[in-house]
Amino acid sequence: MRQKLALFFIGCCSYVASAQLGGETTYQFLNLVSSPRQAALGGKVITNVDYDVTQALYNPATINSEMDNQLALNYTSHLGVVSYGTAAYAYTYDRRRQTFHAGITYVNYGEFDGYDEDGNATGNFSGGESALSLGYATRLGRSDIYIGANLKLITSKLEQYSSFGAAVDFGAIYINEKINFNAALVVRNLGTQIKTYAGQYEPLPLEIDLGFSQKLENVPIRWHITLENLQEWPIAVANPARVTSDLEGNQTPEDVSFLSNVIRHTIIGAELFPDSGFNIRVGYSFRRGEELRIIDERNFSGLSAGIGIKMNRVRFSYTYARYSSSASSSFFGLNIDLL
């Protein structure tokens, strides 16, 4: 029974990570998106280099001196009692030349009523997971390329089962200030379980992303294109619910083309008035839109939208997005300048 409960929690994690490749790895919460800015721009942006201290959780190469003494708090309420979020902080010293970053990612599955095989109550149980990260970035000589890394310590407790692991993220970003163009590459979650749940080692959710963004010269817009999960091909599988039948009863499975696989790796986003005290953000994830699509019904699953408002030393962000076919999610975030 307890093994079934553990599997239930692992399934919950896969469900929460509906925009991820669920069911194949452990610690899938590492790739959850809780930043409203990230969620609004389609769910995955690795090219922002500014005050946003949360950005370093997704690409450590973006750690920079503008993050100095910035504290970010992000929270998302998912289905039922499930909630998750992040917190991040950066500090610069050595005449503003060295910036260090720290962050935490967590997911709380809430409490559940436990029963044995005969239906007798066994008391309440809960589950949760978290990861502490420490990051640093540096410039490669006098070039326009910056590299960075995060070290992550991971803990997970699912009912009576617990696990501990470690991982690293590596990132690189090219910044061309003349044309306001950035290009970045990130390899996330390279690591292993140090302590397993029940004696069997499971892989971590390795992810490779490539991103591009540019601020337009005469229009107050920064566009973003991210190619996600490049380590996985093909990323799409035929949906058994979309099998078609002809008049003779012959069934034809869904045909997932090469182009469809390419598109599902793509996320696009745009931020209007990116440097002002008020900005609007929109994004679209082709994979999320396709995976949550209901035949003959428009539900706009891949779309996301949000706003950012600056009030003195506090920036408030909100995003509305759909990460499940049964409900939408709201993302809340605060970025506080502690100077």
N, C-alpha and C positions, 0 to 999 in steps of 0.2 A: 504493500500500500504506500509506504513512504517513498519507494522508488517511483511510483506513479505520480506522487505529489511533486517530486523533483522534476520529472518530465513535464508536468503541468507548468511549472515555473519557467522552464526553458522554453516551452511553447509560448508562454506569455511574452517572454523577451522577444521572441521572433515576431509575435504579433505587433508589439509596440514598435518594432523596427520594420514596419511594413514596407518602408521605402528601401530597405536593405535586402541583401540576399539571405533570407532567413532559413534556418534549419540546417545550415551546413557547418557552422562554427559556434564556439562559445564566446561569452563576453560581447555579444552583439550590441549591447548598449553603448559601446565605445564609438559607434558610428551614428548614434542618434543625433538629431539636430534640435537644439533647444534655444539657440540664438534667434531672436526675431528677425534680425537683419539677414542671417543666413537663410532662414525659412522663407522670407519674403522674396529673395532673389533666386528661388527655385530649389533651395535645400542644400546647396553646396557651392561655396565660393572660396577660392584659395588665393585670390590676387589683391585683396584690399590691404593697403599699407597706410594706416593712419592711426587715429586715437583708439580704434576698436580693439580693446585688449582681448576680447573673446576670439578674435580672428586667429590668434596664435595657437589655439587648441586644434585648429584645422590645418594650419600651415605654420610651423615654427619659424620658417625663414622670414615671415612678416613681422617678427618682433623688432620694434624700433623705438627710438627715444620719445616719440609722441605718446607712447603708452605709459610714460613715467607717471607713477602714482595714480593710475586709473584703476578703478575697481568696477567690475561688471558682475551683475547678478541676473540670471535668466531662469525663467520658470515656465513649465508647460504642464497643463492638466490634461491627461489623456482620458481614455474611457474608464468609467467607474472610479476606482480608488487609485489607479495608476498615475503617478506623476514623476517627472524627471526635470533636471535642470543642470546648470553649470555656474561656477563662480571663477573669476580670474582676476589676477593682479599682476602688475609689472612695476619694476623699480630700476631706475637708471642711476649709475654712479660713475666715477672716474671721468669727471668733466663731460658728462652726457655722452660718453663713448661706449659704455657697457650697459646693456639692458638685460635683466633677468626676468623670467616670467614664471608664474605659478598658477595652477588651475586645478579645479576638481569637477568631475562629472559624476552624476549619481542618478539612479532610478529607484523609485520606491514602489513596490507592488502592492502595498497595503496589507491588511490582515484578512485572513480567511478562516472559515469554520472547518475544523478537521473531523473526519469520521473514519472509522475502521471499515473492514469489509462487510460487517454485519449492520452498518448504519449507526453504530453507537458513537456519540460525540467523544472526541479525544482532545478537545480544547482548540484554542486559536493558534494559528501559525502565520508567519509573515515571510517576506523575502525582500531583498534589496541588494544593489550592487553599486560600487563606486570606484573611481580611479583618480589618483593624485598624480599630477604631471608637473615636471620642472623643465623649463625650456630656455634656450639661448640661441642667438643668431649672430653671424658675423659677415663682414663683407670680404669677398675674394679679391685681395689686393686693391687695386684702383679701378677695378672693373665695375660694371653695372649689375653684377650678379651677387646675390646674398644667399647664404645657406644657413640652415638652422636644424635643431633637433629637440625633441621632447623625450624625456624619460618618464614612463608611466608605471606606477605600482597599482595593481588591480586587486580588489577584494570582492567576493561574491558569497552571499549566504541565501540559500533557497531551502526553507524549512530547516531540517536538521543537517543538510549538506552544505559544506562551505568549500571555497576554493580561493587560491591566491596565485597571482601571475604577475609578469612584468613584460613590458613592451617598449619599443621606441618608435618615434616618427622621424622621418627625414624629409626635409623640404628644401627647395631651391626656387628663387624668383629672380627674374630679369626685369629691371626697372629702367625704362627709357623716359626720362623726365622731359625731353624735348617734345615728344609727341604724346606724352601722358599715357604710355602703353606699358602694360605689365603682362608677363607670361610666367607661369609657375608650374612646378611638378612636385608632387607629394607622394611619398610612400608611407602609409600609416599602419600601425599595429603589427610591427615585426616583433614577435616575441613568443612566449611559451607559458604554459601553466607550470607553476612551481609546486603547488599542491592541487591535486585533482579533487573532483567531487566524490568519486567512488572508485579510484584506482585506475581510471582510463583517461589517458591524455587526449585532449581535443584541440584542434587548431584554432588560432585566433583569427578574427575577421580582417585579414590582410586586404588593403585597398590601395589602388594606385589611381591618382587623379591628375589630369592636365587641365590647366585653366588659362584663359586669356581675358583681358579687360582693357578698356580704353575710355578716357574722358574726352568727349568731343570738344573741338576747339570753339565753335560758335554756338553750341547748344548745351545747356546745363544738364547733360546726361552722361552717366558712365554705364557702358554696356558690359555684360559679362557672358562668357561662354565657358562652360565646364564640361569636359569629357570624363565621366566617372567610371569607376570599376573597370579600368583597362586591363586588369589582371584576369578578367573573366570573359571568355568567348566560347560559344555564343551566350549572351546574357538573357535572351528570351527563350521561353519554351512554349510549346503549343498548349493552349488552354482547353482542357477536355470539355468544358462547358460550352465551347464554341464549335463543337462538331456540327456539321451540316448534313442533312439527309435529302436525297432526291426522291422522286415519285416512286421509285422502285425499292426504296428503303436502304439504298447504299449510302454509307456514311463516309464523309470526307473530313479528316482532322484539319484544324486550323493550320494554314501555311504561314510560317514565320520566315520572311525573306531576309536576304543579306542586308538590304537597306533598312528593314525594320530593326534589325539588331544594331546597326550603326546609330540610328536615331535614338534608340533607347539608352544609349550611353550619353546622350546630350542633354544638358540643362542650359537654359538661357535666362537672363535676367537683366533688368535695367533699374538704375537709381536716378530719379529726377531730383535736381537741386542737391547733388551730393555734398557740396561744401557749405550749405546754408543751415540755418537753425531749424528748418522744416524740410523734410524730404519725403518723397513717395517712392515706394519700391514695389516692383512686380516681377514675377518669374514664372517659368513653366518647366516642369520636369516631364519629358516625353515618356520615360519609363513608368513613372507613377501614374501619369494620365492613362496609359495603355493598360497597366495592370489593374487599375480600379475602374476601368471603363465598363459600363453596363450596356449591352447590345440594345440598340434602338432607343437609347435614353441619353440625354445630355446632363452630365453631373459635374463637368468642369473640374475633374479630380486633379489634373496636373497643375492647375493654376494656383498661385499664391499671391497675396498682396499685403502690404504693411506700410506703416508710417514711422517716421522718427521725428521727435521734437526735442529741441535743446532749450533748457530753462536754467540760465546761469551756469552752474557747474554740473548740472544733471541732464543727461540725455535719456529720454523715455522712448521705448520702441514697442510697437505692437504689430503682430502679424496674424492673419487668418489664413489657414491652409487645411487641405483635406489629406490626411495620411491613412485613412481607413474608409472603406466603402460604407460603413455604418454611421460615422460621425465625423465632424470636423474638429480641428484643434485650434486653440488660441495660444499664442506665444507672447510672453511679457518679458521685458528686459529693462534694466537700469544700468547706465554707465556713469559712474560718479568720479569727478575730478577731485582728488583729495588734497591737491596743492593748496 
